[in-house]
Amino acid sequence: MKIGYARTSTRHQEAGLAALLRALLEAQGCEEIFSEQVSGAEERAQLTAAIRCLRAGDQLLVTKLDRFARSLEHAIKLERCIAAKGASLVILDPAIDTSTPIGRLMFGMLGSIAQFEREIMLDRQRDGIAAAQSAGKYKGRQPTARAKSDQVIALKAEGVGPSEIARRLNIGVASVYRIFRG
């Protein structure tokens, strides 16, 4: 059985998710597809469900390695869970099938390259931020909750609870408590 998994990082990527779903359903003929729109760093319930659903002889299809795992270590861990069930991982771009020795070799090599690229990108990002900070051009994200301090205090005075304040003002509950203390 072919089981597909599709993921985009944000809810704003509707077209991207639709394209992934089309590739898995129409081009690959997946019989069941699990999809979600969450960051790779977050818990991915649908990926867990897809792996749990696998049986011996099944294939888990993903469009790209970066849609599947957040690091080489994570990719290897997930692939081992899949292999332990007697199933295989198929990555469509580039074509890798871990049911073959060459597919497993390519999976390991591409995972290493993807990890390397990610680390290099993060290093460049840190260097760029440091340079911008030195030049006085980068000050970081503006604090959103502090700008709403007056509203938080006013809602508290009305007897509104911290969770409701956070929901109404679209800020975190921890920020509400921080404002209460401040």
N, C-alpha and C positions, 0 to 999 in steps of 0.2 A: 504494500500500500504506500502511496506517495502522500506524505503529509508536508504541507508548506508552512513556513513561518515568515511573516513580514513585519518589519518595524521601521517607523520613522521616529526621529528624536522629539519632534514637537507636534502639537495638534494643528499647527499652521501649515503642515506639509500634506494636505489632503490629496493633492494631485500626485505627489510622490508615492503615497501609500496606495492609491488607486493603480498606479503603474506597476508597483510591486505585486499587487494582488492579481492583476491581469497576467503578468508574466508567470506567476505560479499556477494560476487556474487554466488559462487558455493555452499558453505555450507548453506547459509541463504536465498538465492534466492532473493536478493534485486533487485528491479525493476529499481532503479536509484541510482547511487553512486556519491557522491561528494568527491573529494580527493585533498589534498594539501601537500606541503612540506615546512612547516614554523614552527618556534619556537612557543611554546605554549604562549609565552609572546607577540607575534606579533598579528596584526589584522588577523583574519582568515575568509577571504571572502567566502570560500566554506562552512564553517560551518554556517555562516549567511544565505547563499543561501539555504542550506539544511533545516534549520529551517523555513525559509520563504516559502518553498515549501510544508511544512506539512499541511495536512487537517485533519478534525475530523476522528478518527479511524486509522490514519496512525501510523506507528512505525518508529522511528529514531534508527537505529542500529549502535553501535560502538563496536569495539573489546575490548577495555579496558577503564576504567575511565580516566587514565592519557592521553589517546589520545584525550579525549573529552574536559576536562576542566583543567585549571591551578591551581585551588584552590577549597576548599570546597564552598566558597562563590560564585565563578564563576559557579561551577557545579549546585548549587541550583538555581541560577539566570537563567541559561540555561534551566534547567528542568522545571522551572515555566513557561518560555516562551513556551515550548513544550506543557505542560499541558493546558495552556490557549487556545491553538489551538484545544484542544480535542484529541491530539495525545499522544503517550507515548514514553519513552526512554527505549531501550533495550541494556544492556551491556552484551556482550557475555562471557567475562571472568572476574570475575565470573558471572554466570547467574543471571541477575537482570532485572526485567521487572517492570517499574514504574506504569503499569496499575493495579497492584495488591497492596493491603495494605502491604503485606510482602515485596514486591519489593521496595516500597517506604521506608519502614523501613531499609532494607538492603542498599539501596542507601545512605541514611543519615549516617548510621554507617560506611560504607566503605569510604564514602567521608571524614568523620572525621578522620578515621585511615590514609588515604592517606595524608591528610593535616598534621597530626602529624608526619608521617614519613618524609615528605618533610622538615618540620621545624627542626627535629632532624638532618637530613642529612646536612642542611645548617649550623647548629651550629657546627657540627663536621668538616665541611669544613673550617669554620672560625677559629676554634681552630687549625686545621692542618696548615693553612696558617700562623697564628701567630707564631706557634712553628717553622716552617721552616724559617720565617723571623728572629726570634731571633737567630737561628743557622746560619744565613747568607746564607742559601741554597735557599731561594726564593726571587727573586727580582721583581716579577711581569712580565707582558707581556712587551716585548721589544717594544719601540716606532717605528712603521714602517714608519710613515710619516716623522719624523725628519731625518731618514736615507736617505730620498729622497729629502732633502732640496735643494741640488745643482741642481737636475734635475728640481724641481719646479721653481727655480729662472731662470734657463736657458730657460725653456719653456715660462715663463712670458716675458723674454727679447725678445723672438721671436714673441711676440704678441698673444700667445695662451691664451684663456680665462680660468678662474678658473674652470669652469665645465669640459671643455675639458682636462685640466691638470689632474684633479681628475680622469677622466675616463681613460686616457692614463696610469697613474701611479697606478691605482687601490687603490686610497686613497680617503678619504672623502673630500668634498668641504670645510667643516669647517677647516680641516687640512691645506688645501691650503691657505686659508685666514690667518690662524695662522702663517704659514711660511712667508707670505707676511709681516705681522706685526712684526715678530721676527727679 
